[in-house]
Amino acid sequence: MGTKTVDETGVKTDERKTDEATEAAASTEAAEATEASETAEKAGNDTPDTPDGTDIPEDTDTPESTDTPDGTDTPEDGDVTGKTDGTDGTEAGPTGVGQGAGAVVSAGLGIVSLTGSWVGTVASARESLMGQLQTSSSSDVGTLIEKGYGNAWQATAMWGGIFALVALIVGVVVLARPAFGAPGRPQAPWIKSVAWAGVALGVIGLLLAVLKYTDVLLGLPATG
């Protein structure tokens, strides 16, 4: 009876040790599995490395940082490009072509006022012809000179003064145009130079025309 008891006790002791070892191994495996899962979660949260060893930026947003598939710019970039385009810049403000043309016209009219025009020539010849028709051989010399030459010279001076006045007005308008145009857009230097030349020629031509029309300059000769 005693031997059996010892044997049963010994068997029972060995079985208890085996159970404890199994539980310890299971606990160890569970702890390792938990650590492995936590490591996997941390690795999943971290940004994966690229094949060449470089890290991918964590804060990079694919929709914001990448371009469109066809390589074209976004609509916002297109708007910026459109604003700096030469066509839009042309539409936004004056190109100066009209001002340049006005300056050239002013200078040309100023030259015509000094050198004469076909209009003045025709007007002078007409006044001379009318003077001849209005006088006769019995008229005195003063009347002949006044009707035949004085009126013709005055007609030439009058048309020269008209051209000079137009040249002066056009030149002043061209010079004053930037004050009423787009701010911050300066006028080309050559436009200013030509416009000032037209104004100067207009003033000179107008002054000479007035002096000739009033017989202050190159008046009719005295007939005694």
C-alpha positions in Angstrom: 0.0 0.0 0.0 2.8 2.5 0.8 4.7 1.9 -2.5 1.6 2.6 -4.5 1.0 5.8 -2.7 4.5 7.0 -3.4 4.2 6.0 -7.0 0.9 7.8 -7.4 2.3 10.9 -5.7 5.4 10.9 -7.9 3.3 10.5 -11.0 1.1 13.3 -9.9 4.2 15.5 -9.3 5.6 14.9 -12.7 2.3 15.7 -14.3 2.1 19.0 -12.4 5.6 19.9 -13.5 4.6 19.1 -17.1 1.5 21.3 -16.9 3.5 24.2 -15.5 6.1 23.9 -18.2 3.3 23.9 -20.9 1.7 26.9 -19.4 5.0 28.7 -19.2 5.7 27.9 -22.9 2.3 29.1 -23.9 2.7 32.3 -21.9 6.1 32.9 -23.6 4.6 32.3 -27.1 1.7 34.6 -26.4 4.1 37.3 -25.2 6.2 36.9 -28.3 3.1 37.0 -30.5 1.9 40.2 -28.8 5.3 41.8 -29.3 5.4 40.7 -33.0 2.0 42.2 -33.6 2.9 45.5 -31.9 6.1 45.6 -34.0 4.1 44.9 -37.2 1.7 47.8 -36.3 4.6 50.2 -35.7 6.2 49.1 -38.9 2.9 49.7 -40.8 2.6 53.2 -39.3 6.1 54.0 -40.4 6.8 55.1 -44.0 8.3 52.3 -46.0 11.6 52.8 -47.6 12.1 52.8 -51.3 14.2 50.1 -53.0 17.2 52.4 -53.3 17.2 53.1 -49.5 15.7 56.6 -49.6 12.7 57.4 -47.4 9.5 58.7 -48.8 8.4 62.0 -47.2 5.7 61.4 -44.6 3.8 64.6 -45.1 3.6 64.4 -48.9 0.0 64.4 -50.1 -0.4 62.7 -53.5 -3.3 64.8 -54.8 -1.6 68.1 -54.0 2.0 67.4 -54.9 1.6 65.4 -58.1 0.9 66.8 -61.5 -1.9 65.6 -63.8 -1.3 62.4 -65.7 -0.8 64.1 -69.0 1.9 66.4 -67.7 -0.2 69.6 -68.1 -0.4 72.2 -65.4 -3.3 72.6 -63.0 -5.9 75.3 -63.8 -4.4 77.6 -61.2 -1.0 77.4 -63.0 -2.8 78.0 -66.3 -4.3 81.2 -64.9 -0.9 82.5 -63.8 0.6 81.7 -67.2 -2.3 83.4 -68.9 -1.8 86.6 -66.9 1.9 86.8 -68.0 1.1 86.0 -71.6 2.0 88.7 -74.1 -1.5 88.7 -75.6 -3.2 89.4 -72.3 -0.7 92.1 -71.6 -1.5 93.7 -74.9 -5.2 93.6 -74.2 -4.7 95.0 -70.7 -3.3 98.3 -71.8 -2.5 100.5 -74.8 0.3 99.5 -77.1 1.4 103.1 -78.0 0.8 102.6 -81.8 -1.9 105.3 -81.9 0.3 107.7 -79.9 3.2 107.1 -82.3 1.0 107.7 -85.3 -0.3 110.9 -83.8 3.2 112.2 -83.1 4.2 111.5 -86.7 1.1 113.2 -88.0 1.7 116.3 -85.8 5.3 116.6 -87.0 4.2 116.2 -90.7 1.5 118.8 -90.4 4.0 121.2 -88.8 6.3 120.8 -91.8 3.5 121.3 -94.3 2.5 124.5 -92.5 6.0 126.0 -93.1 6.6 124.7 -96.6 3.1 125.0 -98.0 0.5 122.6 -99.4 -1.3 122.1 -102.6 -4.5 123.4 -100.9 -2.7 126.7 -100.1 -1.4 126.8 -103.6 -4.8 126.3 -105.2 -6.4 128.9 -102.8 -3.7 131.4 -103.7 -4.2 130.9 -107.4 -8.0 131.2 -107.1 -7.7 134.5 -105.2 -5.3 135.9 -107.8 -7.7 134.9 -110.6 -10.7 136.5 -108.8 -8.7 139.7 -108.3 -7.9 139.9 -112.0 -11.6 139.5 -112.8 -12.6 142.2 -110.3 -10.1 144.8 -111.6 -9.7 146.4 -114.9 -6.9 148.2 -116.7 -8.2 151.5 -115.5 -7.8 150.5 -111.8 -5.1 152.1 -109.8 -1.9 150.3 -108.9 -2.8 149.8 -105.3 -6.0 148.0 -106.1 -4.3 145.8 -108.7 -1.6 144.8 -106.2 -4.1 144.1 -103.4 -6.5 142.2 -105.6 -3.9 140.3 -107.6 -1.3 139.5 -104.9 -2.4 140.6 -101.4 -5.5 138.4 -101.3 -3.5 135.4 -102.7 -0.8 135.8 -100.1 -3.3 136.0 -97.3 -5.0 132.8 -98.6 -1.7 131.0 -98.5 -1.0 132.3 -95.0 -4.5 131.3 -93.8 -4.1 127.7 -94.9 -0.6 127.5 -93.5 -2.0 128.7 -90.2 -4.8 126.1 -90.3 -2.2 123.3 -90.8 0.0 124.7 -88.0 -3.0 124.8 -85.6 -3.9 121.2 -86.3 -0.3 120.1 -85.8 -0.2 121.9 -82.5 -3.4 120.4 -81.2 -2.5 116.8 -82.3 1.0 117.2 -80.6 -0.5 118.4 -77.4 -3.1 115.6 -77.3 -0.3 113.0 -77.9 1.8 114.4 -75.1 -1.2 114.5 -72.7 -2.5 111.1 -73.5 -0.5 109.1 -70.9 -2.1 111.1 -68.1 -5.5 109.6 -69.1 -4.3 106.1 -70.0 -3.2 103.1 -67.9 -1.2 104.2 -64.8 2.4 103.0 -64.6 2.8 102.6 -68.4 5.3 105.3 -69.5 5.3 106.8 -73.0 8.1 105.8 -75.4 10.9 108.4 -75.6 10.7 108.6 -79.4 7.0 109.3 -79.3 7.6 112.2 -76.9 10.4 113.6 -79.1 8.4 113.5 -82.3 5.3 115.0 -80.6 7.4 117.8 -79.2 8.8 118.4 -82.7 5.3 118.6 -84.1 4.2 121.1 -81.3 7.3 123.3 -82.0 6.7 123.3 -85.7 3.0 124.1 -85.2 3.8 127.0 -83.0 6.3 128.4 -85.5 4.0 127.9 -88.4 1.0 129.5 -86.6 3.1 132.5 -85.6 4.4 133.1 -89.2 0.9 132.7 -90.6 -0.5 135.3 -88.3 2.3 137.7 -89.1 1.9 137.2 -92.8 -1.9 137.5 -92.8 -1.8 140.8 -90.9 0.9 142.1 -93.2 3.4 142.5 -90.4 5.8 140.1 -92.1 6.3 140.5 -95.9 3.5 143.0 -96.3 2.4 144.5 -99.6 4.7 147.1 -101.1 3.7 150.7 -100.8 2.4 152.3 -104.0 3.4 155.9 -103.2 
